[in-house]
Amino acid sequence: MLLVLFLAAVAATARLTFLEQVERLEEQSRVIAVSVMATAEAGRMDRATIAKAVISLPVPSDGVVAVIDVPTHTLAASRGAKDVVNALLTGSIPDMRVRPDADGVHRAYASAFTSDRLYQIVVGLPQRMVRDRLWPMYERNIILAASWYVVSIVGLYLLLSRWIRSVQHLESVAARVSAGDLRTPDLQPMGTTELEHMQRTMAEMITRVRELQQQVVRQERLAAIGVLVSGVAHEISNPLQSILGSAEVIQAHPDLPPTITADLAVIQNESMRASGIIRSLTRFTRQQPVGSGPVRLSEVVQWLTDLWRRRLEEQDISLEVDDRATRVADAVATELQQVALNFLVNAEYAVLHGGRATRTLAVRTRDLPNGFVSFEVEDSGAGVSQDDEGNLFQPFFTTKPVGEGTGLGLSVSYGIIHSYGGTIGYERGTMGGARFYFEIPAR
């Protein structure tokens, strides 16, 4: 549309230029006529002399120059112009402008009379002179307009081709995503900055959707494990209750030997401890409401030690507990248990694979002066290398071998603690290993 408007403007300008040149041609005819008339009068020429002077004027071959004897309507005209002027003599000869003649030529006429009005000088210049005069300019304009038109069409074609390819690429990416393919698309050069921004946004969106999908899969897997653990805990709880009840019944006999009584006490205590662990697992896997409630870190420590102490003893790992926190935090108990368990599992792995003779874990809680409560787990392992410190809380980052770690424990813990407005971090511990901690606001 812009090109059509441009060509229309060029054509309108050419038309106006042509009309201006026609007016100049008319003025030129008038100047010639007046000049001839003035020369004739100044020299007091007779008709024959005037006719000879007129006929010798340098006008184009298709131009008209004539001297008309007004009383007798006889004339002297330039070569080839007598028929045209005779046609004009059939009527009056006014001071006319451009008009077509009997021979089909358009001429710009002008005339002038001598002061005694005995003679009339008629000059008609062909309109062809205007076209001949303007054609070089028209030719340049046409060439420029055509060149501009071609360049514009080629540029528009290239721009639209690139733009269409970009849109088709984005369309193919969208179709691939709708088909379930969540691979990050290759970034390609786009036609415009807006399309480039759209491509980056789509890539980020696909990456985010893929992460959310993986998170949903993990949540579903954890939910399935939770259901399984709940079922297994329920099935184990009933036999344990039977064992515990039978032990209590047997202990009621007064004539039992002391050794049997001691063994029954061991059976009773271990059964009660197993029941406590099962209850803790059941609470941990139970779906919790979104809202938080009052949680004491001492309860988290108690749950953690009940669940993991026997395992640590079997691996000859000593567990030191220093529980000094007294304030109550606003949190979800199972979420804090999850963070604490992630710390303890990582510390256990670090101690077992640290290559040191001393195997010690320390769990500590504190009330902080800023109104926060803190929980930390320290180990006597080899610690974390400086190259890995910056990636500890990144998703899917792990220093464990393939199959032994997912790299999600600390990243999930990071999200949980920050949702409470707290902080989570790492530093080198006093025992030579790592110390992981979190601080959350107290009530």
RAFENUR-V461413 format. One record per pair of residues at least 4 apart in sequence whose C-alpha atoms are under 8 Angstrom apart, sorted by the first residue. I is the first residue (numbers start at 1). GAP is how many residues later the second one is. D is the distance in Angstrom with one decimal. If there is no record, write none. Layout:
I:GAP:D
I:GAP:D
This chain:
1:4:6.2
2:4:6.1
3:4:6.2
3:146:6.8
3:149:7.9
4:4:6.1
5:4:6.2
6:4:6.3
7:4:6.2
7:138:7.2
8:4:6.1
9:4:6.1
10:4:6.2
10:135:8.0
11:4:6.2
12:4:6.3
13:4:6.2
14:4:6.1
14:124:7.4
15:4:6.3
16:4:6.2
17:4:6.2
18:4:6.3
18:112:7.2
18:113:7.8
18:116:7.5
19:4:6.3
20:4:6.4
21:4:6.2
21:109:6.1
22:4:6.3
22:86:7.7
22:105:7.1
22:108:6.4
23:4:6.2
24:4:6.0
25:4:6.3
25:83:6.5
25:100:7.1
25:102:7.6
25:105:7.2
26:4:6.3
26:71:6.6
26:72:7.5
26:82:5.2
26:83:6.4
26:84:6.8
26:99:7.8
27:4:6.1
27:83:8.0
28:4:6.3
29:4:6.2
29:79:6.9
29:80:6.2
29:81:5.4
29:82:7.9
29:94:5.6
29:95:6.3
29:96:6.3
30:4:6.1
30:79:7.6
30:80:4.8
30:81:6.4
30:82:7.7
30:93:7.3
31:4:5.9
32:4:6.1
32:91:7.0
33:4:6.2
33:77:6.6
33:78:5.6
33:79:5.6
33:88:5.8
33:89:6.4
33:90:5.8
34:4:6.1
34:77:7.5
34:78:5.6
35:4:6.1
36:4:6.1
36:18:7.3
36:85:7.3
37:4:6.3
37:75:6.5
37:76:6.7
37:77:5.9
37:84:6.6
38:4:6.0
38:76:7.7
39:4:6.2
40:4:5.9
40:5:5.3
40:10:6.2
41:4:6.6
41:73:6.9
41:74:7.8
45:4:5.7
45:5:6.0
46:4:6.1
47:4:6.0
47:22:7.8
47:72:7.9
48:4:6.1
49:4:6.2
50:4:6.1
50:17:7.4
51:4:6.0
51:15:7.5
51:16:6.0
51:25:5.5
51:26:7.2
52:4:6.3
53:4:6.7
54:11:6.5
54:12:6.7
54:13:7.2
54:23:7.5
54:24:7.3
55:10:6.8
55:11:7.4
55:21:7.7
55:22:6.2
55:23:4.6
55:24:7.5
56:22:7.7
57:8:7.9
59:4:5.9
59:5:7.7
59:6:7.9
59:66:7.6
60:65:7.6
60:66:7.9
61:18:7.8
61:19:7.8
62:18:7.6
62:19:7.8
62:43:8.0
62:63:7.8
62:64:6.6
63:18:7.4
63:44:7.6
63:60:7.8
63:61:5.7
63:62:4.9
63:63:5.6
64:13:7.4
64:14:6.4
64:16:8.0
64:17:5.3
64:20:7.9
64:21:7.9
64:58:7.5
64:59:5.6
64:60:4.7
64:61:6.4
65:12:5.7
65:13:5.4
65:16:7.2
65:56:7.4
65:57:5.7
65:58:4.6
65:59:6.4
66:9:6.7
66:10:5.6
66:11:4.0
66:12:6.2
66:15:7.6
66:16:8.0
66:19:7.4
66:55:5.9
66:56:5.2
66:57:6.7
67:8:5.4
67:9:5.2
67:10:6.3
67:52:6.6
67:53:5.7
67:54:4.7
67:55:6.4
68:5:6.1
68:6:5.8
68:7:4.3
68:8:6.6
68:51:5.6
68:52:5.1
68:53:6.4
68:54:7.7
69:4:5.1
69:5:5.2
69:6:5.9
69:49:6.1
69:50:4.9
69:51:6.7
70:4:7.4
70:47:7.3
70:48:5.4
70:49:5.6
70:50:6.6
71:47:6.7
73:16:7.2
76:6:7.7
77:4:5.9
77:5:5.6
77:8:7.7
78:4:7.2
80:4:8.0
81:4:6.1
82:4:5.9
83:4:6.3
84:4:6.5
84:17:6.6
84:18:6.3
84:19:7.2
85:4:6.2
86:4:6.8
87:15:7.3
88:4:7.3
88:5:6.4
89:4:6.8
94:17:7.6
95:14:7.2
95:15:5.4
95:16:5.6
95:17:8.0
96:12:7.7
96:13:5.6
96:14:6.1
96:15:7.9
97:10:7.9
97:11:5.2
97:12:5.2
97:13:6.8
98:8:6.4
98:9:5.3
98:10:4.0
98:11:6.2
98:29:7.8
99:7:5.4
99:8:5.7
99:9:6.6
99:10:7.7
100:4:5.9
100:5:5.6
100:6:4.2
100:7:6.4
101:4:5.6
101:5:6.2
101:6:7.3
105:21:6.8
105:22:7.8
106:20:5.8
106:21:5.6
106:22:7.8
107:17:5.5
107:18:5.2
107:19:4.2
107:20:5.3
108:16:5.3
108:17:5.3
108:18:6.3
108:19:6.5
109:13:7.1
109:14:5.6
109:15:4.2
109:16:6.6
110:12:6.0
110:13:5.5
110:14:6.5
111:9:6.7
111:10:5.4
111:11:4.4
111:12:6.1
112:8:5.7
112:9:5.3
112:10:6.8
113:4:5.4
113:5:7.4
113:6:5.8
113:7:4.4
113:8:6.3
114:4:6.5
114:5:5.7
114:6:6.5
125:4:7.6
127:4:7.0
128:4:6.1
129:4:6.0
130:4:6.1
131:4:5.6
132:4:7.8
134:4:6.1
135:4:5.8
136:4:6.3
137:4:6.2
138:4:5.9
139:4:6.1
140:4:6.1
141:4:5.9
142:4:5.9
143:4:6.0
144:4:6.0
145:4:5.9
146:4:6.0
147:4:6.0
148:4:5.9
149:4:6.1
150:4:6.1
151:4:5.9
152:4:5.8
153:4:5.9
154:4:6.1
155:4:6.0
156:4:5.9
157:4:5.8
158:4:6.1
159:4:6.0
159:32:7.1
160:4:5.8
161:4:6.1
162:4:6.2
162:28:7.3
162:29:5.4
163:4:6.2
163:27:7.0
163:28:4.7
163:29:7.3
164:4:6.0
165:4:6.1
166:4:6.3
166:23:7.7
166:24:5.4
166:25:6.2
166:29:7.3
167:4:6.0
167:28:7.8
168:4:6.1
169:4:6.2
170:4:6.2
170:29:6.9
171:4:6.1
172:4:6.0
173:4:6.2
173:12:6.9
174:4:6.2
175:4:6.2
176:4:6.6
176:5:5.4
176:6:7.7
177:4:4.9
177:5:5.7
177:29:7.7
182:24:6.0
182:25:7.4
182:27:7.6
182:28:5.9
183:23:7.4
183:24:7.7
183:27:7.9
184:19:5.9
184:22:6.4
184:23:6.3
185:18:6.3
187:12:7.2
187:13:7.6
189:7:7.2
190:5:5.9
190:6:5.3
191:4:6.7
191:5:7.5
192:4:6.3
193:4:6.2
194:4:6.2
195:4:6.1
196:4:6.4
197:4:6.1
198:4:6.1
199:4:6.2
200:4:6.2
201:4:6.0
202:4:6.1
203:4:6.2
204:4:6.1
205:4:6.0
206:4:6.1
207:4:6.2
208:4:6.1
209:4:6.0
210:4:6.2
211:4:6.0
212:4:6.1
213:4:6.2
214:4:6.2
215:4:6.0
216:4:6.0
217:4:6.1
218:4:6.1
219:4:6.0
220:4:6.1
221:4:6.2
222:4:6.0
223:4:6.2
223:62:7.8
224:4:6.2
225:4:6.0
226:4:6.0
226:59:4.8
226:60:7.2
227:4:6.2
227:58:7.5
228:4:6.1
229:4:5.9
229:52:7.4
229:53:7.3
229:56:7.4
230:4:6.1
230:51:7.6
230:52:5.6
230:55:7.0
230:56:8.0
231:4:6.2
232:4:6.1
233:4:5.9
233:45:5.6
233:46:7.8
233:48:7.7
233:49:7.0
234:4:6.7
235:4:7.4
236:4:6.3
237:4:6.2
237:38:6.4
237:41:7.2
238:4:6.3
239:4:6.1
240:4:6.0
240:31:6.0
240:34:7.8
240:35:7.0
241:4:5.9
241:30:7.8
242:4:6.0
243:4:6.1
243:24:8.0
243:25:7.8
243:28:7.3
244:4:6.3
244:23:7.4
244:24:5.5
244:27:6.0
244:28:7.3
245:4:6.2
246:4:6.1
247:4:6.1
247:17:5.8
247:18:7.8
247:20:7.0
247:21:6.2
248:4:6.5
248:16:8.0
248:20:7.4
249:4:7.5
250:14:7.9
251:5:7.6
251:10:6.4
251:13:6.9
256:4:6.5
256:5:6.5
257:4:6.4
258:4:6.1
259:4:6.3
260:4:6.1
261:4:6.2
262:4:6.4
263:4:6.3
264:4:6.1
265:4:6.1
266:4:6.0
267:4:6.0
268:4:6.2
269:4:6.2
270:4:6.0
271:4:6.1
272:4:6.2
273:4:6.3
273:33:7.8
274:4:6.2
275:4:6.2
276:4:6.2
276:30:7.8
277:4:6.2
277:29:6.5
277:30:5.8
278:4:6.1
279:4:6.2
280:4:6.1
280:23:6.7
280:27:7.8
281:4:6.2
282:4:6.1
283:51:7.5
284:50:5.4
284:53:7.7
288:44:7.7
288:46:7.8
291:41:7.5
292:38:5.9
292:39:4.6
292:40:4.8
293:36:7.8
293:37:5.3
293:38:5.5
293:39:6.1
293:40:7.9
294:34:5.8
294:35:5.6
294:36:5.0
294:37:6.4
294:38:7.9
295:4:7.5
295:33:5.6
295:34:5.2
295:35:6.3
295:36:6.2
295:37:7.2
295:38:6.0
296:4:6.9
296:29:7.8
296:30:7.3
296:31:6.9
296:32:5.0
296:33:6.3
297:4:6.2
297:28:6.6
297:29:8.0
297:31:7.6
297:32:7.8
297:68:7.0
297:78:7.4
298:4:6.0
298:25:6.3
298:27:6.9
298:28:7.9
298:67:7.7
299:4:6.1
300:4:6.1
300:33:7.4
300:36:7.1
300:37:5.8
300:40:7.6
301:4:6.1
301:22:7.6
301:62:7.7
302:4:6.1
303:4:6.1
303:34:7.8
304:4:6.0
304:5:7.9
304:33:7.3
304:36:7.4
304:37:6.8
305:4:5.1
306:4:7.9
308:4:6.3
309:4:6.2
309:10:7.3
310:4:6.3
311:4:6.6
312:4:6.3
312:5:5.0
312:6:6.9
312:7:7.4
312:36:7.9
313:4:5.6
313:5:6.7
316:43:7.2
317:42:5.0
317:43:5.6
317:44:7.2
318:41:6.4
318:42:4.9
318:43:6.2
319:41:6.0
319:42:4.9
319:43:5.8
319:44:7.6
320:40:7.5
320:41:6.1
320:42:4.5
320:43:6.2
321:41:5.8
321:42:4.9
321:43:6.0
322:40:7.6
322:41:6.2
322:42:4.6
322:43:6.5
323:40:7.6
323:41:5.4
323:42:4.9
323:43:7.1
324:40:7.4
324:41:5.4
324:42:5.1
324:43:7.1
325:40:5.2
325:41:4.4
325:42:5.0
325:48:6.7
325:49:7.7
326:40:7.8
326:41:6.7
327:40:6.7
327:46:7.0
327:115:6.1
327:116:7.2
328:114:5.5
328:115:5.7
329:44:7.3
329:111:7.1
329:112:6.2
329:113:4.2
329:114:5.5
330:90:7.9
330:111:7.3
330:112:6.5
330:113:6.3
331:4:7.6
331:5:7.4
331:89:7.1
332:4:6.6
333:4:6.2
334:4:6.1
335:4:6.4
335:81:7.0
336:4:6.1
337:4:5.9
338:4:6.2
338:75:7.5
339:4:6.4
339:70:7.8
339:71:7.8
339:74:5.1
339:77:7.9
340:4:6.3
340:35:8.0
340:37:8.0
341:4:6.0
342:4:6.2
342:67:5.7
342:68:6.9
342:71:7.7
343:4:6.1
343:34:6.2
343:67:7.9
343:93:6.6
344:4:6.0
344:33:6.5
345:4:6.3
346:4:6.2
347:4:6.2
347:14:7.1
347:30:7.3
347:31:7.0
347:32:5.5
347:34:7.6
347:87:7.7
348:4:6.2
348:13:7.5
348:31:7.6
349:4:6.1
350:4:5.4
350:29:7.3
350:30:7.9
350:31:5.0
350:32:6.8
350:33:7.4
351:4:7.7
351:5:7.5
351:8:5.8
351:9:7.3
351:28:6.5
351:29:6.0
351:30:4.4
351:31:7.5
352:7:7.5
352:29:7.6
353:28:7.4
354:26:8.0
354:27:4.6
354:28:4.8
354:29:8.0
355:26:7.5
355:27:7.4
356:24:7.8
356:25:6.8
356:26:7.7
358:22:6.8
359:20:7.8
359:21:6.1
359:22:7.5
360:19:5.9
360:20:5.6
361:16:7.0
361:17:5.7
361:18:4.6
361:19:6.7
362:15:5.6
362:16:5.1
362:17:6.4
363:12:7.5
363:13:5.8
363:14:4.7
363:15:6.7
364:11:5.8
364:12:5.3
364:13:6.6
365:8:7.3
365:9:5.5
365:10:4.5
365:11:6.5
366:7:5.8
366:8:5.2
366:9:6.8
367:4:7.4
367:5:6.4
367:6:4.7
367:7:6.5
368:4:5.2
368:5:5.5
368:6:7.0
371:70:6.2
371:71:5.9
372:67:6.1
372:68:5.4
372:69:4.2
372:70:5.1
373:66:5.6
373:67:5.7
373:68:6.3
373:69:6.0
374:63:7.0
374:64:5.7
374:65:4.3
374:66:6.6
375:62:5.5
375:63:5.5
375:64:6.6
376:59:6.7
376:60:5.6
376:61:4.0
376:62:6.5
377:58:5.7
377:59:5.5
377:60:6.5
378:51:6.3
378:53:7.7
378:55:7.0
378:56:5.7
378:57:4.3
378:58:6.5
379:50:7.4
379:52:6.7
379:53:7.8
379:54:5.3
379:55:5.8
379:56:6.7
380:51:5.1
380:52:5.6
380:53:4.6
380:54:7.3
381:51:6.8
381:52:4.5
381:53:7.1
382:50:6.7
382:51:5.1
382:52:7.6
383:45:6.8
383:49:6.7
383:50:4.0
383:51:4.7
384:4:6.5
384:5:6.4
384:44:7.9
384:49:7.6
384:50:6.6
385:4:6.4
386:4:7.7
388:4:6.4
391:6:6.7
392:5:6.7
392:6:7.6
392:18:7.0
392:19:7.9
393:4:7.6
393:17:5.3
393:18:4.6
393:21:6.6
394:13:7.8
394:16:7.7
394:17:5.6
395:12:5.9
395:13:5.4
395:15:7.9
395:16:5.2
395:17:7.9
396:10:5.9
396:11:3.8
396:12:5.4
396:15:8.0
397:9:7.6
397:10:4.5
397:11:7.3
398:7:6.4
398:8:6.7
398:9:4.5
399:6:8.0
400:4:5.9
400:5:5.6
401:4:6.9
407:4:7.5
408:4:5.9
409:4:6.2
410:4:6.0
411:4:6.4
412:4:6.3
413:4:6.2
414:4:6.1
414:10:6.3
415:4:6.1
416:4:6.9
417:4:6.8
417:5:5.4
417:6:6.3
417:7:6.6
417:21:7.1
417:22:7.8
417:23:7.0
418:4:5.1
418:5:6.2
418:6:7.7
420:20:6.5
420:21:7.5
421:19:6.7
421:20:7.2
422:16:7.2
422:17:5.4
422:18:4.3
422:19:6.5
423:15:5.6
423:16:5.3
423:17:6.7
424:12:7.7
424:13:5.8
424:14:4.2
424:15:6.5
425:11:5.9
425:12:5.7
425:13:6.5
426:8:7.1
426:9:5.7
426:10:4.6
426:11:6.5
427:7:6.2
427:8:5.4
427:9:6.7
428:4:6.8
428:5:6.0
428:6:4.8
428:7:5.7
429:4:5.4
429:5:5.1
429:6:5.0
